[in-house]
Amino acid sequence: MSAGKLKGLVTVVTGAASGLGKATATRFAKQGARVVLVDLPNSDGRQVAESLGENCVFKAADVTKEEDVAGVMTCAESKFGRLDVAVNCAGIGIAVKTFSRKHGLHSLDQFSRVIQVNTVGSFNVMRMSAELMAKRQCSELEQRGVLINTASVAAFDGQAGQAAYSASKGAIVGMTLPIARDLAFLNIRVCTIAPGLFDTPLLASLPEKVRTFLCGTIPFPPRLGDPDEYAHMCQAIVENEYMNGEVIRLDGALRMMP
């Protein structure tokens, strides 16, 4: 992979129907990458892929299911011949306190579901992507592939009600370095981005008063992040071959309040 060039790279992006995943798929496609957009069957993933041109294809999948992710890898290999980059953006979040007098106990099923999608789903995509990347021949110092995960500032500054979400994202942070070490012999790099408050569909649904308040908590720039800024960071990670085993906060110096 030549620094500064995404053209020709084969990329899998999960959660690609909206938000950070859509922005990443869009940026990569516009710069000449070939992209497999992955999202749930009832998402807008197919329409997004069609809008990005013939070098993009949609593959419906649940990242928590082994057979679904295996199908994504088969799609990438049969359509484009290999895999160079995988970006994990698929994820869910809930806001539930561990215990409250009004609502009682945090549901164990809810907690498990968030861990399953965010943590296990990311790991599932990583391990299968690495297997496909390993097939490509390369020289001793040439990288075979790049794996990029999405954590959150909640991994470090989790707020009240974020026990499940923070745990799931903290686990992604925690597995970044060991997996980078696991895959170093294959010349595969692993990095994680921990975004702050971004202008995704979830935040777009909030009242303007709330959005204004949230922007005021960000030191500089005092605004929500643009999803393309996340995508730009993905590009930077791909292009900078010395970036490995690292977690990058992308948050305008935000530190979340309790």
N, C-alpha and C positions, 0 to 999 in steps of 0.2 A: 504494500500500500504506500503510495507516494504522499508525503506530507502536503496538506493544502488541497488535496483532491479527493472528492467522494465519487467522482465519475466511475461508473462500472462496478462499484462495490455492491454486493448482495447483502441486504439488510432485512432482518425480521424486527418488527416493532409491535409489541403487544399493547393493548389498550389504545389502538390506533384510530378508533372511530371518533374520538373527541379529545379535547384538552391537550395535555403534554404529548401524548402519543400521536395525535393527529398533526400537531405542529412539527414533530420530529420527522414523521413520514413525509410531510410536505416539503420541509427544507431539504431532506436527503434526495427526494425525487427531483426537485427543481435543479439540484446540482449534479444530476446524472446518475444517481444510485438507482439500483433496482430493488424494489421494496415489496416484501410480503407483509401486508397489513393484517394484524390479528385482533379479533375482538369477538364478542358473543354473537350468536346467530341473529338475534333481534336488534343488533346495533345498526348504525349507519355506515359500517365499515365498507360494504360493497360500493355504495355511492361515492364515498371518499376515494376509494381506490380507482374507480372509473374516472373520477375528475382529475386524477393525477397522471393519467396517460397509460400507454401500453406497457411501460416498464414497471407497473405496479399491479399487484393482484391481491385480492382479499381471501383470507382463509378463516372461516369461523372456527373458534376453538374456546374451550374452557381451560385456562392455564393450569388448573388443579388436576386435570385428567391426563394421565399418561398417554392414552391413545390419541387424544386430541392434539397434544403437543408433538407427538410422533408424526401425526399427519401434517403439521406445519413444516416440520423438517423435510418430509417427503416432498411437499409442495415446493419448498425452496430449491431442493436439489433437482427435481424433475423440471421445474420451470427455468431456473437460472444456473444450475450446474454445481453450485457450492453455497457456502455461507461465510461472510466476512465479519458481519456485525450483528449483534442482537441487543435490542434495547427493551428493557422491561418497564412498561408504564402501566400495565393493568393493575388495578387495586381498588379497594373499597375502604370506607371508613364509617365509624359510628361514634356517637357521643353518649356514653352511658357511664354513670358513676358506679364504682364497685359495690356500694350499698347506699341507699337513701331511705329515709323514713317514708317518703311518699311513694317510691317505686319499688322498694325492696332490693333484692339481690340482682346484680349484673347476671344476665343469662350466660350460662356456660357455653351454650350452643352459639350465641352471638360472638363470644370471645374466640371460640375455636374457628368460626367461619372467617373472621378477619385474619387470623394467623394463617389459615389454610390458603386463602386467596393471595394475600400480600407476600407472605414469606415462603410458603411451600410452593406456590405458583411460580414465584421468581426463581427459586432453586430448580424447579422442574424444567423451566425454559433454559436456564444456564447449563445444566448438565447435558441436555439433549443437543443444545447448540454446540457445546464443546465437542461432542462426539462427531457431529457433522464437520465442524471446522478441522478436526484432526485428520480428516481424509486428504486434505489438500497438501501437496508437496511444497516445501519451501526450504530455503537455505538456513544455515545455522542462526543468523541474526535477523532473519525476515519474520515478521509477525504473521501468524496464521489468522488471528481473529481478535475481536474486542467484544467484551461483554459489559454492558452498562445497566446498572440497576437504579431504581428510583426509591430513595428512602424519604425522609422528611425532616424538617427541623424538630418535629415532634419526637424524633428519636432521641433528642438531647433535651428539649424544653417542653416535654409533654404537659398539656394542661389538664385540669380537672375534667374527668369524663373521657379521657383519651387513653385509658389503660390498655385496651386492646390494640388500638391503632399505634400507639407509641411502642408497645412490645413488638408488634409486627415489623415496624420500621427499624427499631433498634436491632432486631435480629438480622435484617438486611445489612446494616452497618457492620455488625459483628462478623458476618461471613465473608465480607469483601476481601480482607487480607488473606485468610486461610485458603479461599478458593483461588485467589491470585497465585498463591504459593503452590497450590495443587496443580495448576495448569501451566506453570512457568515452563515446564519441560516441553510443552507443546507450542511454546511461543504464542500463547493466548493471554491477553491482558484483561484485567477485571477492575472496574471502577464503579463508584456509586455517587450519584448526585442527591443531595438533600435539599429540596426546594423549600422556600418559605411560602408566602402567600402569593399565589398566582391567579391570574384572571381566567380561570377555568369555568366550565358550565356550572359547577357547584357554587362558586362564589358569585357568579353572574346572577344567580337566582335570589341573592340576598337583597334586602332593601338598600336603596342608595345611602341612607343614613348609616347603616351598618358598614357598608363598603368604605365610606368616607372615614369612619372611625378606625377601621383596620388599616387603611393607608397611613393614618396619623401615627400608628405604632411602629412604622418602619423608618429608621433613621434617614437613610438616603439610598436611592431616590424614594421619596415618600409616596409610593404608588404600588399597586399590585404588579407583580411580574408579568411580562408578556410571555406566553407559552413559547414563542419563537426564541426567547432568550435561553430557555431550557434547551431547546433544540440546538441552538448555537453552542452551548456547552457540550452537548453530545458530540457535535462535529469537532470541537476542539480536542476532546478526549481521543477521538479516532485519529486525528491528525498528529497528535503529540505522542510519539511512540515511547517516551520515557515516563509517561503517566501510567502508573500501575499500582494496584492495591490501595488506592486512595479514595477517601470520602470528601466530597466538595460541597460545602454549604453554598447555596445560591439564594440569598435572602435579603440583600440590602442592609446587612448588619442587624437584622431582626433578632430579638430574643423574646420568646413568647412569655406572656404574663401567666400567672397561675390560673 
